[in-house]
Amino acid sequence: MAERGNEKITEWLEIDLGRLSGEERVGLILEIIETLNAQELRTILNRTEQNRQGKLKVARSAVIAEMRAKFAEVDLSLEDVLAMAEPKKGRKATSPKVKYREEESLFG
């Protein structure tokens, strides 16, 4: 990322990202995107996807840790939960029988 000395761009432009709402940050990004060429957009796309994948990995780990803790509180294992989520095995649903059929010969 371009910097002036040790300052980040947001510092020398005096933009406090922490004071902006998510919607405002997205708006700022969209304004900047309008000024970029195709190669710069490709770079942004690649870096954004890398960031997204990293954040998803962290979020998934957090959810798994939270669920393990909740399972432990009620003395459940993952296998118990999965067994409860499986559909019951039994009769297969059948299509209802047709009561009335139109006879083409009656109307033709």
TIVO-870772 format. One record per atom (N, C-alpha, C, O): residue number from 1; residue in three letters; x, y, z. Coordinates in Angstrom, 1 decimal, padded with zeros to 4 digits, always signed. Each point is the difference from the previous one (the first is absolute). Last residue first. Layout:
   resi   resn       c1       c2       c3
    NUM    ALA        X        Y        Z
...
This chain:
   resi   resn       c1       c2       c3
    108    GLY   -064.0   -035.0   -027.6
    108    GLY   +000.6   +000.2   -001.3
    108    GLY   -000.8   -000.3   -001.1
    108    GLY   +000.4   +000.1   -001.1
    107    PHE   -001.0   -000.7   +006.0
    107    PHE   +000.0   +001.4   -000.4
    107    PHE   +000.5   +000.2   -001.4
    107    PHE   +000.0   +001.2   -000.4
    106    LEU   -000.4   -005.6   +002.4
    106    LEU   -001.2   +000.7   +000.4
    106    LEU   -000.1   +001.4   -000.5
    106    LEU   -001.1   +000.5   -000.2
    105    SER   +005.0   -003.1   -000.4
    105    SER   -001.0   -000.4   -000.9
    105    SER   -001.4   +000.6   +000.4
    105    SER   -000.8   +000.2   -000.9
    104    GLU   +004.8   +000.3   +003.5
    104    GLU   +000.0   +000.9   -001.1
    104    GLU   -001.2   -000.4   -001.0
    104    GLU   -000.5   +000.9   -000.7
    103    GLU   +000.7   -001.3   +006.1
    103    GLU   +000.1   -000.8   -001.2
    103    GLU   -000.1   +000.8   -001.2
    103    GLU   -001.0   +000.8   -000.2
    102    GLU   +002.8   +000.1   +005.4
    102    GLU   -000.9   +000.5   -001.1
    102    GLU   +000.2   -001.0   -001.1
    102    GLU   +001.1   -000.4   -000.4
    101    ARG   -000.7   -000.8   +005.7
    101    ARG   +000.8   +000.3   -001.2
    101    ARG   -001.0   +000.4   -001.1
    101    ARG   -001.1   -000.5   -000.1
    100    TYR   +001.4   -000.1   +005.9
    100    TYR   -000.8   +000.2   -001.2
    100    TYR   +001.0   +000.3   -001.2
    100    TYR   +001.0   +000.7   +000.2
     99    LYS   +000.7   -001.9   +004.1
     99    LYS   -001.4   -000.5   +000.1
     99    LYS   -000.8   +000.1   -001.3
     99    LYS   -000.8   -000.9   -000.3
     98    VAL   +006.3   +000.2   +001.7
     98    VAL   -000.9   +000.8   -000.7
     98    VAL   -001.4   -000.5   +000.1
     98    VAL   -000.2   -001.2   -000.3
     97    LYS   +004.1   +000.6   +004.1
     97    LYS   -000.6   -000.7   -001.2
     97    LYS   -001.0   +001.0   -000.6
     97    LYS   -000.7   +000.8   +000.6
     96    PRO   +005.2   +000.8   +002.1
     96    PRO   -001.4   -000.4   +000.1
     96    PRO   -000.6   -000.6   -001.2
     96    PRO   +000.4   +000.3   -001.1
     95    SER   +004.8   -000.8   +002.3
     95    SER   -000.8   +000.9   -000.6
     95    SER   -001.5   -000.4   +000.3
     95    SER   -000.3   -001.2   +000.0
     94    THR   +004.2   -000.1   +003.5
     94    THR   -000.5   -000.4   -001.3
     94    THR   -000.9   +001.1   -000.6
     94    THR   -000.6   +000.8   +000.8
     93    ALA   +004.9   -001.4   +003.0
     93    ALA   -001.2   +000.7   -000.4
     93    ALA   -000.5   -000.5   -001.4
     93    ALA   +000.9   +000.0   -000.9
     92    LYS   +002.0   -003.2   +004.2
     92    LYS   +000.1   +001.1   -001.0
     92    LYS   -001.3   +000.6   -000.3
     92    LYS   -001.0   -000.7   +000.0
     91    ARG   +002.4   -001.8   +004.7
     91    ARG   -000.7   -000.1   -001.3
     91    ARG   +000.4   +001.2   -000.9
     91    ARG   +000.1   +001.1   +000.5
     90    GLY   +003.4   -001.5   +003.0
     90    GLY   -001.3   -000.6   +000.1
     90    GLY   -000.6   -000.2   -001.4
     90    GLY   +000.7   -000.1   -001.0
     89    LYS   +003.4   +002.8   +004.2
     89    LYS   -000.2   -000.9   -001.1
     89    LYS   -001.3   -000.8   +000.2
     89    LYS   -000.2   -000.5   +001.1
     88    LYS   +001.8   +005.7   +000.4
     88    LYS   -000.4   -001.3   +000.4
     88    LYS   -000.2   -000.9   -001.2
     88    LYS   -000.5   +000.3   -001.0
     87    PRO   +003.9   +003.9   +001.0
     87    PRO   -001.4   -000.4   -000.2
     87    PRO   -000.3   -001.4   +000.5
     87    PRO   +000.9   -000.9   -000.2
     86    GLU   +003.0   +003.9   +002.5
     86    GLU   -000.2   -000.9   -001.2
     86    GLU   -001.5   -000.3   -000.1
     86    GLU   -000.7   -000.1   +001.0
     85    ALA   +002.7   +002.7   +002.6
     85    ALA   -000.3   +000.7   -001.2
     85    ALA   -000.3   -000.8   -001.2
     85    ALA   -000.6   +000.4   -001.0
     84    MET   +001.9   -002.2   +005.3
     84    MET   -001.3   +000.7   +000.2
     84    MET   -000.4   +000.7   -001.3
     84    MET   -001.2   +000.2   -000.3
     83    ALA   +005.5   -002.2   +000.6
     83    ALA   -001.1   -001.0   +000.0
     83    ALA   -001.4   +000.6   +000.1
     83    ALA   -000.9   -000.5   -000.6
     82    LEU   +004.7   +003.3   +001.0
     82    LEU   -000.2   -000.4   -001.4
     82    LEU   -001.1   -001.1   -000.1
     82    LEU   -000.8   +000.0   -001.0
     81    VAL   +002.0   +001.5   +005.3
     81    VAL   -000.7   +001.1   -000.8
     81    VAL   -000.2   -000.5   -001.4
     81    VAL   -001.1   +000.3   -000.5
     80    ASP   +003.6   -003.1   +003.2
     80    ASP   -001.4   +000.0   +000.5
     80    ASP   -000.8   +001.1   -000.8
     80    ASP   -001.1   -000.3   -000.4
     79    GLU   +005.7   +000.0   -000.5
     79    GLU   -000.7   -001.2   -000.5
     79    GLU   -001.4   +000.0   +000.4
     79    GLU   -000.9   -000.4   -000.8
     78    LEU   +003.8   +003.6   +002.6
     78    LEU   -000.3   +000.3   -001.4
     78    LEU   -000.8   -001.1   -000.6
     78    LEU   -001.0   +000.2   -000.8
     77    SER   +000.5   +000.0   +006.0
     77    SER   +001.1   -000.1   -000.9
     77    SER   -000.4   +000.4   -001.4
     77    SER   -001.2   +000.1   -000.3
     76    LEU   -000.6   +001.3   +005.6
     76    LEU   -000.3   -000.5   -001.4
     76    LEU   +001.4   -000.2   -000.7
     76    LEU   +000.9   +000.8   +000.2
     75    ASP   -002.3   +001.2   +004.4
     75    ASP   +000.5   -001.3   -000.1
     75    ASP   -000.4   -000.7   -001.3
     75    ASP   -000.5   -001.1   -000.1
     74    VAL   -000.1   +005.8   +001.5
     74    VAL   -001.2   -000.9   +000.1
     74    VAL   +000.4   -001.5   -000.2
     74    VAL   -000.9   -000.8   -000.3
     73    GLU   +004.3   +004.2   +000.2
     73    GLU   -000.9   +000.5   +001.1
     73    GLU   -001.2   -000.9   +000.2
     73    GLU   -000.5   -000.2   +001.1
     72    ALA   +003.5   -000.5   -004.7
     72    ALA   +000.6   -000.4   +001.2
     72    ALA   -000.9   +000.3   +001.2
     72    ALA   -000.2   -000.7   +000.9
     71    PHE   -000.9   +002.4   -005.2
     71    PHE   -000.2   -001.5   +000.1
     71    PHE   +000.4   -000.5   +001.3
     71    PHE   -000.7   -000.8   +000.6
     70    LYS   +001.8   +005.3   -001.5
     70    LYS   -001.5   -000.2   +000.3
     70    LYS   -000.3   -001.5   +000.1
     70    LYS   -000.8   -000.4   +000.8
     69    ALA   +005.2   +001.5   -002.0
     69    ALA   -000.3   +000.4   +001.3
     69    ALA   -001.4   -000.2   +000.4
     69    ALA   -000.3   -000.5   +001.1
     68    ARG   +001.5   -000.3   -005.5
     68    ARG   +000.6   -001.0   +000.8
     68    ARG   -000.3   +000.3   +001.5
     68    ARG   -000.3   -000.8   +000.8
     67    MET   -000.9   +004.1   -004.0
     67    MET   -000.9   -001.2   +000.0
     67    MET   +000.5   -001.1   +000.9
     67    MET   -000.8   -000.7   +000.7
     66    GLU   +003.5   +004.5   -001.3
     66    GLU   -001.2   +000.3   +000.8
     66    GLU   -000.9   -001.1   +000.1
     66    GLU   -000.6   -000.3   +001.0
     65    ALA   +004.4   -000.2   -003.7
     65    ALA   +000.4   +000.0   +001.4
     65    ALA   -001.2   +000.3   +000.9
     65    ALA   -000.2   -000.6   +001.0
     64    ILE   -000.4   +000.8   -005.7
     64    ILE   +000.2   -001.4   +000.5
     64    ILE   +000.3   +000.0   +001.5
     64    ILE   -000.5   -000.9   +000.7
     63    VAL   +000.1   +005.1   -002.8
     63    VAL   -001.3   -000.7   +000.1
     63    VAL   +000.2   -001.4   +000.5
     63    VAL   -000.8   -000.5   +000.9
     62    ALA   +004.7   +002.9   -001.8
     62    ALA   -000.7   +000.6   +001.2
     62    ALA   -001.4   -000.7   +000.2
     62    ALA   -000.3   -000.3   +001.1
     61    SER   +002.8   -000.8   -004.9
     61    SER   +000.7   -000.5   +001.2
     61    SER   -000.7   +000.4   +001.2
     61    SER   -000.2   -000.7   +001.0
     60    ARG   -001.2   +002.5   -005.1
     60    ARG   -000.4   -001.4   +000.2
     60    ARG   +000.6   -000.6   +001.2
     60    ARG   -000.7   -000.8   +000.7
     59    ALA   +002.0   +005.2   -001.8
     59    ALA   -001.4   -000.1   +000.5
     59    ALA   -000.5   -001.4   +000.2
     59    ALA   -000.7   -000.3   +000.9
     58    VAL   +005.0   +001.0   -002.8
     58    VAL   +000.0   +000.4   +001.4
     58    VAL   -001.5   -000.1   +000.6
     58    VAL   -000.2   -000.5   +001.1
     57    LYS   +000.8   -000.3   -005.7
     57    LYS   +000.7   -001.1   +000.8
     57    LYS   -000.1   +000.3   +001.5
     57    LYS   -000.2   -000.8   +000.8
     56    LEU   -001.4   +004.1   -003.8
     56    LEU   -000.9   -001.2   +000.1
     56    LEU   +000.6   -001.1   +000.8
     56    LEU   -000.7   -000.6   +000.8
     55    LYS   +003.4   +004.3   -001.8
     55    LYS   -001.0   +000.3   +001.0
     55    LYS   -001.0   -001.1   +000.2
     55    LYS   -000.5   -000.2   +001.1
     54    GLY   +003.8   -000.3   -004.5
     54    GLY   +000.6   +000.0   +001.3
     54    GLY   -001.0   +000.3   +001.1
     54    GLY   +000.0   -000.6   +001.1
     53    GLN   -001.4   +000.9   -005.6
     53    GLN   +000.2   -001.4   +000.4
     53    GLN   +000.7   -000.1   +001.4
     53    GLN   -000.4   -000.9   +000.8
     52    ARG   -000.3   +005.2   -002.6
     52    ARG   -001.3   -000.7   +000.3
     52    ARG   +000.2   -001.4   +000.4
     52    ARG   -000.6   -000.4   +001.0
     51    ASN   +004.4   +002.8   -002.5
     51    ASN   -000.5   +000.5   +001.3
     51    ASN   -001.3   -000.7   +000.4
     51    ASN   -000.1   -000.3   +001.2
     50    GLN   +001.8   -000.6   -005.5
     50    GLN   +000.9   -000.6   +001.0
     50    GLN   -000.5   +000.5   +001.4
     50    GLN   +000.0   -000.8   +001.0
     49    GLU   -002.3   +002.6   -004.5
     49    GLU   -000.3   -001.4   +000.1
     49    GLU   +000.9   -000.6   +001.0
     49    GLU   -000.5   -000.9   +000.8
     48    THR   +001.4   +005.3   -001.9
     48    THR   -001.3   -000.1   +000.7
     48    THR   -000.4   -001.4   +000.3
     48    THR   -000.4   -000.4   +001.1
     47    ARG   +004.2   +001.3   -003.8
     47    ARG   +000.3   +000.3   +001.4
     47    ARG   -001.3   -000.1   +000.8
     47    ARG   +000.1   -000.5   +001.2
     46    ASN   -000.5   +000.0   -005.8
     46    ASN   +000.8   -001.1   +000.5
     46    ASN   +000.2   +000.2   +001.5
     46    ASN   -000.1   -000.9   +000.8
     45    LEU   -002.1   +004.4   -003.1
     45    LEU   -000.8   -001.2   +000.0
     45    LEU   +000.7   -001.2   +000.7
     45    LEU   -000.5   -000.7   +000.8
     44    ILE   +002.8   +004.7   -001.7
     44    ILE   -000.9   +000.2   +001.1
     44    ILE   -000.9   -001.3   +000.2
     44    ILE   -000.2   -000.4   +001.1
     43    THR   +003.1   +000.6   -004.8
     43    THR   +000.8   -000.1   +001.2
     43    THR   -000.9   +000.1   +001.3
     43    THR   +000.1   -000.8   +000.9
     42    ARG   -002.1   +001.5   -005.1
     42    ARG   +000.4   -001.5   +000.1
     42    ARG   +000.8   -000.1   +001.3
     42    ARG   -000.3   -001.0   +000.8
     41    LEU   -000.8   +005.4   -002.0
     41    LEU   -001.2   -000.7   +000.5
     41    LEU   +000.3   -001.5   +000.2
     41    LEU   -000.5   -000.6   +001.0
     40    GLU   +003.8   +003.2   -003.0
     40    GLU   -000.1   +000.3   +001.4
     40    GLU   -001.2   -000.7   +000.6
     40    GLU   +000.0   -000.4   +001.2
     39    GLN   +000.6   +000.0   -005.8
     39    GLN   +001.0   -000.8   +000.8
     39    GLN   +000.0   +000.3   +001.5
     39    GLN   +000.2   -000.9   +000.8
     38    ALA   -003.2   +003.3   -003.7
     38    ALA   -000.3   -001.4   +000.0
     38    ALA   +001.0   -000.8   +000.8
     38    ALA   -000.4   -000.9   +000.8
     37    ASN   +000.0   +006.0   +000.6
     37    ASN   +000.0   -000.7   -001.4
     37    ASN   -000.2   -001.5   +000.3
     37    ASN   -000.1   -000.4   +001.1
     36    LEU   -001.8   +004.6   +002.2
     36    LEU   +001.1   -001.0   -000.3
     36    LEU   -000.2   -000.6   -001.4
     36    LEU   -001.0   +000.0   -000.6
     35    THR   -001.9   +003.2   +003.1
     35    THR   +001.2   +000.7   -000.6
     35    THR   +001.0   -001.0   -000.5
     35    THR   +001.0   +000.4   -000.6
     34    GLU   -005.2   -001.6   +002.9
     34    GLU   -000.3   +000.7   -001.3
     34    GLU   +001.2   +000.6   -000.7
     34    GLU   +000.0   +000.2   -001.2
     33    ILE   +000.4   -002.2   +005.6
     33    ILE   -000.1   -001.0   -001.1
     33    ILE   -000.3   +000.7   -001.3
     33    ILE   +000.5   -000.5   -001.1
     32    ILE   -000.7   +003.1   +005.0
     32    ILE   +001.4   -000.3   -000.4
     32    ILE   +000.0   -001.0   -001.2
     32    ILE   +000.7   +000.2   -001.0
     31    GLU   -004.8   +000.7   +003.1
     31    GLU   +000.5   +001.3   -000.7
     31    GLU   +001.4   -000.3   -000.5
     31    GLU   +000.3   +000.5   -001.2
     30    LEU   -002.2   -003.9   +003.7
     30    LEU   -000.6   +000.1   -001.3
     30    LEU   +000.4   +001.2   -000.8
     30    LEU   +000.2   +000.0   -001.2
     29    ILE   +001.3   -000.5   +005.7
     29    ILE   +000.6   -001.0   -000.9
     29    ILE   -000.6   +000.1   -001.4
     29    ILE   +000.8   +000.0   -001.0
     28    LEU   -002.8   +002.6   +004.3
     28    LEU   +001.4   +000.5   -000.3
     28    LEU   +000.7   -000.9   -001.0
     28    LEU   +000.6   +000.4   -000.9
     27    GLY   -004.8   -001.8   +002.6
     27    GLY   -000.1   +001.1   -000.9
     27    GLY   +001.3   +000.6   -000.5
     27    GLY   +000.2   +000.3   -001.1
     26    VAL   -000.3   -003.6   +004.5
     26    VAL   -000.3   -000.6   -001.4
     26    VAL   -000.1   +001.1   -001.0
     26    VAL   +000.5   -000.1   -001.1
     25    ARG   +000.0   +001.5   +005.5
     25    ARG   +001.3   -000.6   -000.5
     25    ARG   -000.2   -000.7   -001.3
     25    ARG   +000.8   +000.2   -000.9
     24    GLU   -004.6   +001.5   +003.0
     24    GLU   +000.8   +001.1   -000.4
     24    GLU   +001.4   -000.5   -000.5
     24    GLU   +000.5   +000.5   -001.0
     23    GLU   -003.6   -003.6   +002.8
     23    GLU   -000.5   +000.6   -001.2
     23    GLU   +000.8   +001.1   -000.6
     23    GLU   +000.2   +000.1   -001.2
     22    GLY   +000.9   -001.9   +005.5
     22    GLY   +000.2   -001.0   -001.1
     22    GLY   -000.4   +000.5   -001.3
     22    GLY   +000.7   -000.1   -001.1
     21    SER   +000.4   +003.9   +004.4
     21    SER   -000.9   -001.1   +000.1
     21    SER   +000.4   -001.0   -001.1
     21    SER   +000.8   +000.4   -000.9
     20    LEU   +002.7   +003.2   +003.2
     20    LEU   -000.9   -000.2   -001.1
     20    LEU   -000.9   -001.3   +000.2
     20    LEU   +000.5   -001.0   +000.6
     19    ARG   +003.1   +002.5   +002.2
     19    ARG   -001.1   +000.9   +000.2
     19    ARG   -001.1   -000.2   -001.1
     19    ARG   -001.1   +000.5   +000.2
     18    GLY   +005.4   -002.8   -000.2
     18    GLY   -000.8   -000.5   +001.2
     18    GLY   -001.3   +000.9   +000.2
     18    GLY   -000.9   -000.5   +000.7
     17    LEU   +004.2   +001.5   -004.0
     17    LEU   -000.9   -001.0   -000.4
     17    LEU   -000.9   -000.5   +001.1
     17    LEU   -001.1   -000.5   -000.2
     16    ASP   +003.6   +005.2   -000.8
     16    ASP   -000.1   -001.0   +001.1
     16    ASP   -001.0   -001.0   -000.3
     16    ASP   -001.2   +000.2   +000.2
     15    ILE   +004.5   +003.3   -003.0
     15    ILE   -001.3   -000.7   -000.1
     15    ILE   +000.0   -001.0   +001.2
     15    ILE   +000.9   -000.8   +000.0
     14    GLU   +002.6   +004.2   -001.8
     14    GLU   -000.8   +000.2   +001.2
     14    GLU   -001.4   -000.6   -000.1
     14    GLU   -001.0   +000.7   +000.3
     13    LEU   +005.0   -001.0   -003.3
     13    LEU   -001.2   +000.7   -000.5
     13    LEU   -001.0   +000.3   +001.1
     13    LEU   -001.0   +000.6   -000.2
     12    TRP   +005.0   -002.8   +001.2
     12    TRP   +000.4   +001.3   -000.6
     12    TRP   -001.1   +000.7   -000.7
     12    TRP   +000.0   +001.2   -000.3
     11    GLU   -000.9   -005.4   +002.4
     11    GLU   +000.6   +000.9   +001.0
     11    GLU   +000.3   +001.4   -000.7
     11    GLU   -000.4   +001.0   +000.5
     10    THR   -001.1   -004.7   -003.1
     10    THR   -001.1   +000.6   +000.8
     10    THR   +000.5   +001.0   +001.1
     10    THR   -000.7   +000.9   +000.3
      9    ILE   +003.9   -003.3   -002.9
      9    ILE   -000.8   +001.0   -000.8
      9    ILE   -001.1   +000.6   +000.8
      9    ILE   -000.2   +001.2   -000.1
      8    LYS   +004.3   -003.0   +002.9
      8    LYS   -000.9   -000.6   -001.0
      8    LYS   -000.8   +001.1   -000.7
      8    LYS   +000.0   +001.2   +000.5
      7    GLU   +005.1   -000.7   +001.7
      7    GLU   -001.5   +000.3   +000.1
      7    GLU   -000.8   -000.8   -001.0
      7    GLU   +000.5   -000.2   -001.2
      6    ASN   +004.4   +000.6   +001.8
      6    ASN   -000.6   -001.1   +000.7
      6    ASN   -001.5   +000.2   +000.2
      6    ASN   -000.7   -000.9   +000.6
      5    GLY   +003.0   +003.2   -004.6
      5    GLY   +000.7   -000.3   +001.2
      5    GLY   -000.6   -001.3   +000.6
      5    GLY   -000.2   -001.0   -000.6
      4    ARG   -002.9   +002.0   -002.4
      4    ARG   +001.0   +001.2   +000.0
      4    ARG   +000.7   -000.2   +001.3
      4    ARG   -000.4   +000.3   +001.1
      3    GLU   -002.1   -004.2   -004.3
      3    GLU   +000.1   +000.7   +001.3
      3    GLU   +000.9   +001.2   -000.2
      3    GLU   +000.9   +000.0   -000.8
      2    ALA   -003.9   -004.3   -002.0
      2    ALA   +000.8   +001.2   +000.0
      2    ALA   +000.0   +000.8   +001.3
      2    ALA   -001.0   +000.1   +000.6
      1    MET   +000.6   -005.5   -001.1
      1    MET   -000.9   +001.2   +000.0
      1    MET   +000.9   +001.2   +000.0
      1    MET   +001.0   +000.1   +000.7
